[in-house]
Amino acid sequence: MVYRDEGDYHRWIRALKSNIIDNPINTLKVALPSLIYVLQNNCVYIGSSNLDVAVYQVTYQLKILAAAMFTVTMLNRRLSRLQWLALIILIAGIAIVQLSQEESRKVDTHAQSPLIGFLAVLTACVLSGFGGVYFERILKGHNVSLWMSQVQLALLSMPIALVSAFIQDAEQIMEEGFFIGYDAYVWFLIVLQAVGGLIVAMVLKYADNILKGFATAIGIVLSCLASYFIFDVPLSGMFLLGAGIVIVSVFMYSGYPPSPPKSALQKAKESSNAASMA
């Protein structure tokens, strides 16, 4: 953002004050996805703790359908039947790919509550879809820049993360410091996550949540392929089947572009034409 302002730090500070301090309501609106994602992560933890790996992996893919439903309802877009079918096929493909990489393991089923886990995962799917579409609507409907939106998100997410860290490890943080265990690998992951967050925001601004789901699916397939070449993890026939299904779903969805929302003028013309025909 400083680079965009031609290195003028004073202009950058003024932009922060104008968009954040002088517009607290707008800042809270932009920062709302941070709260949603915190709740989502907690639901994911509860769900994964109370469900078997296979059930959790399959159920959590419903977040793609949730994102599509919120895209239709909140952004007034239309999807063809072929695109809905492609989304369902994509869910099946991702589930097969992820299940092919999960080693069978025995868990203590006595400590699990499948009903609580299932409800938690469904809640996480709804929160994921709503949060993503809500943030996409903000990025496309407000005059706030992409970079400023990220700053606004960080202002709320950092206090939430700090509170969570002190709740879980307050004693160790007070004794050994906040950055205990932060080696080069951890800093690399932090930078990687930050860059990934910016890329996701760009995808939401210039594309949509549904395409982000397809990109995530392709990323899962590529990560499995990378594991094969880097760590010699064998690829099963189940993985190849799932990867093929994901690729087919991408072509099915992209082959039929979504219909743009109708403008008020178009709706008025259609109503007048229908009235004249009647």
ABEGO torsion letter per residue (X at the ends): XAAAAGGBAAAAAAAAAAAAAABAAAAAAAAAAAAAAAAAAAAAAAAAAABBAAAAAAAAAAAAAAAAAAAAAAAGBBBBAAAAAAAAAAAAAAAAAAAAABBBBBBBAAABBAAAAAAAAAAAAAAAAAAAAAAAAAAAABABBAAAAAAAAAAAAAAAAAAAAAAAAAAAAAAAEAABGBBAAAAAAAAAAAAAAAAAAAAAAABBAAAAAAAAAAAAAAAAAAAAAAAGBBBBAAAAAAAAAAAAAAAAAAABBBBBBBBAAAAAAAAAAAAAAX
